[in-house]
């Protein structure tokens, strides 16, 4: 039974879909900070549909367009992950962001600046609590 278009993919399914070996996907994770599949217990990777779209773009840029790894990194830095995903659609690259496919990023959470600040404060509090608990656990 085939998976639906919104189903998560294992690394072997992602590699088959993209036409690259699994070790290439693992290598790309080390070179591109924006490639972060979900990892389950034991380190098993699961790629979301938006991960596959970005990987398809990276593959197209590297293998079809002749970009270098540094070139893809620069393109990501200058134009973002949506531009990379757009490269994988097979259409001629557009400089108009409205033509780029929707790919959820951390900036797309819909939170206003105040909510982000509260979330950052909460994270800092939790990290401080964890550090304190770690210190208590180290005591003899």
Buried (B, 14 or more C-beta within 10 A) or exposed (E): EEEEEEEBBBBEBBBEEBEBEBEBBBBBBEEBEBBEBEEEEEEEBBBBBBBBBBBBBBBBBBEEBEBEBEEBBEBBEEBBBBBBBBBBBEEEBEEEEEBBBEBEEEEEEEEEEEEEEEEEEEEEEEEEEEEEEEEEEEEE
